[in-house]
Amino acid sequence: MKKISRLFMTLGCLCILVSCCLFGYARYHQYKETKNMQTLYKETIPLIPDNYISSQGGYLDIQGYDIEAVLEVGPIHWVIGDEEFLPHYKNRNIVIPDLYLEELEKIKSHDILTIRSISGAKKIYSCEVIGEVDTLSQDTLAMYSKNGSSYYCINLIKV
């Protein structure tokens, strides 16, 4: 009986150790991706012209990523790209990967969001935090992130 008890205790300790390692790796991965996002943002900003220059469907190739625009709201500085793991456009909305959900939740209602496309066009929006929703509205421009089976949603109102 003691041997079985020790075996279960050892297996329990191993499970705890493995879960701690996986948690640490997830945090490291999130930190690494956030740093990568900041690097992409810093390299993209100087390349965006101050005035609008007509271009259709253009991208900037930064470190092998196709960048369409930069997004700024408060302390958050992201690039909008064409890859699934970067913030990207989908059906007129801005999809934020769940990796950046914690940062997205820091945005407050009435914060001003600025999107600068690589053509120099600038769009300014006021944020209206909706929070957790089960389905997305097709009527309003929104920025959202998948959060389990629901979405964390922020409506964007043109200023």
N, C-alpha and C positions, 0 to 999 in steps of 0.2 A: 504494500500500500504506500509506503514511504517513497519508493522508487517512482511510482506513478505520480505521486504528488510533486516530487522534484522535477519530473519530466514536464508536467504541466506548468510549473512555475518557470522553468527554463524557457519553454516555448512562449509563455506570456511575456517574459523579458525580451526575447528575440523579436516578438511582434511589436512591442513598444519601441525598441531600438530601430527597427525598419521603418515604422511610421514616423519617427523623429527625423530620420534621414530623408525620407520622401518629402516631409514638410520643409526641411531645410533646403532641399534641392528646388522645390517649387518657389520658395522665396528668392533664392539665388537667380533662378530663371526670370522671375518677375523683375528683379533689380537689373539684370543684364539687358532685358528688353527695354526697360525704361531708359537706361543709359543710351542704348542704341537709338531710341526715338529722339532723345535730346541731341545726339550727334547729327542725325539726319536733319533735324530742325535747324541747327546752327549752320550746317553746310548749305541748306536750301535758301535761307533768308537773304544772304547777300546776292543771290542769283535772280531774285524776283525784282523786276523793274518797278520804279516808283510810279510811273504812269502806265496806263493801259496800252498794250500792244496787241493788236488783233492776232489771234491764233485759235485754231480749232483743233480740239483733240490732241493738244500737245502735252508732253510730259518732260520732266527733268529726270535724267538718269543720275541718281546719286547712290554710290556704292552698290550699283546693280538693281536698285529699286526704282520703279516708275512713280515719280511724285507729281501730283496734280495741283496741290495747294498746301498752304499751312493754315492751321487753326489755332487761334489764341483766345483764351478766356481766363482771366485772372492769372494765377501762376502756371496754368496748363499751357504747354506749347507742343502741339502735335503736328505731324505731317499727314496729309490725306493722300494715300497712294492707291495703287491698283491691286496690291496683294491682300489676301484675306486676313493676315495677322497684323496689318496696319489699319488704322481708321480708313474707311473707304465709303464711296457712294453706292447705294443700292435703292432703286426705285425712288429717287429724289431725296432719300433720307441718308443720314450719316450713320454708318454702323461702326460702333466702337467695340473692338475685341474684348472679351471678358477679362483679359489680362489687365486692362486699364479701368475696370469697374470701380475700384476704390477711388481713383482720381476723378472719375466721372461723378461719383456721389458727392464730391466736394463742391460741385457747382451749385450755386444758389439761384433762386428766382430773381429776375431782374439783373443778373450779371450780363455784361455785354460780351458777345462772342463775335470775333472778327475772322473772316475767311479771306485769305489773299491767294488768288490763283496765280499760277506761274506766268500768266499773261499780264499781271499787274492789276487786274480787276479786284476790287475790294467790296465785300458784302458784310454788312453789320446787322446782327440780330440781337434781340433781347431774349434771354432764357426764361422759360417757364417750366419749373420742375414739376413733373407729373408724378414721378415715382414709379412704383411697381404696377404694371398693367398686364393683363392676360393676352390682349391682342393690340396690334398697332392700328392707329387711325390712318387712313389714306388721305384725309383732308388737309392735314397740317404737316409742314416740314418739321421733321423731328431728328433728334440725335438719340440713339438708343444702344443698349447693350443687353445681350441675352443673359439672364440671371436665373439659372435653373430652368424651370418650365415657364417662367414669365419673362418680362422685359423691364429694364429700368429705362424710363423714357423722359426726355426733356424736349419740350416743344420749342421751336425757334420762330420768333416773331420778327419780321423785317422791321428795321428801324428807319 
